[in-house]
């Protein structure tokens, strides 16, 4: 029997005053999580590389919303010192090398694999920790290329260094959970969250889809698509992070019951092609058009989707925003930013609406 789907309200009440440690807080997803934790009243500490120029963290003055520690997750001593100083109750591990992985595989494994090991080594020494959420990706699944959606019980695998390093993180998490964090009288909630492609406002990385589209619109040129037929699960940034927060909360309360692997993605309606995303943007910007390099078109075997049935059945979370609402938030953020509205205020407004905090 499914639980009542009120994770956003329960998260809103639960995280006030909680000590939270976030790795990767200066990245795009980490910046949104920083803003959410700030609005929810958590006592948050972040550990990450210096925020990129032009990134959302800098745009919204993130250093005033979280205790920000600048460091590399592969620097074991620095990471351990930051975590022990924070004495967190809940840890969210978002830090990861992404775009550079294929060109720098050694660095990818040092950051994504050994960085995760270093984090767990620090957690072993920190008795305050009650709940750990390790964020991986939908790409940990061995993609059979048949257009299937993947459930948590499906085989894992990974070809390129990003996929493979994230798959390694899954095994590391399970090992530390069973060998150290759930035995000999200690019971820490430990889970992995396998997320899909998130869409939100404030993304500055030009190689990602939404910035590619919006920059093309702003410059009056066509959107250049490398793989328009590639199919992926697309979901709202707010829905994804609300899912992570729900897992962290539920493990805090019942660690043994909720320690698991969780697909945090959209409903089947959100499993669509890259071209579909462009078509959705055309509803807001009629001038949007695209060009594609036929030599780079991917076959249908590149389809990938997430089955979120387990999460819907066993968590009190579900995606709250429709596709139209998700794209409205993206476009609204962009338009307001173009008009000179402070990105911090835009983030706060969308977060407070999502969590029912308007007028509170």
Number of C-alpha atoms within 10 A of each C-alpha: 6 12 12 13 16 14 24 22 13 17 21 21 12 17 23 15 13 16 19 25 26 25 27 28 33 30 23 22 22 23 28 26 25 28 22 25 24 19 20 21 18 20 19 24 24 28 26 22 18 17 20 14 10 12 17 25 27 17 15 21 15 21 17 9 22 23 16 22 20 18 18 19 28 20 15 18 11 15 24 20 11 19 25 16 11 19 17 23 19 25 25 23 23 23 26 26 20 14 13 12 20 14 10 13 16 11 17 24 23 18 23 27 23 21 23 27 20 19 20 20 16 18 24 16 12 18 13 16 24 24 26 29 26 23 21 25 21 28 24 24 25 17 23 13 12 11 15 14 19 21 18 19 8 12 12 20 17 17 13 12 22 25 23 22 26 30 24 21 24 24 14 16 21 17 12 17 21 12 10 17 21 17 11 8 8 12 20 27 28 28 25 26 23 25 25 25 17 19 23 23 27 25 21 17 15 12 9 12 19 24 17 18 23 21 17 17 18 11 8 12 15 17 19 16 20 16 19 21 18 19 22 21 25 26 27 27 23 25 23 28 19 25 27 23 25 22 33 29 24 21 24 22 14 15 22 15 11 20 24 19 22 26 25 32 30 28 20 14 11 20 23 18 19 19 16 16 19 20 16 15 23 14 13 13 14 10 12 21 18 15 12 14 11 11 8 11 14 15 11 13 14 16 22 25 26 27 21 22 16 15 20 21 15 15 21 19 26 25 19 19 17 15 18 11 12 22 23 18 22 20 19 17 22 23 14 14 16 11 9 9 13 15 21 17 14 19 22 17 14 19 20 17 11 17 19 13 15 11 6 5
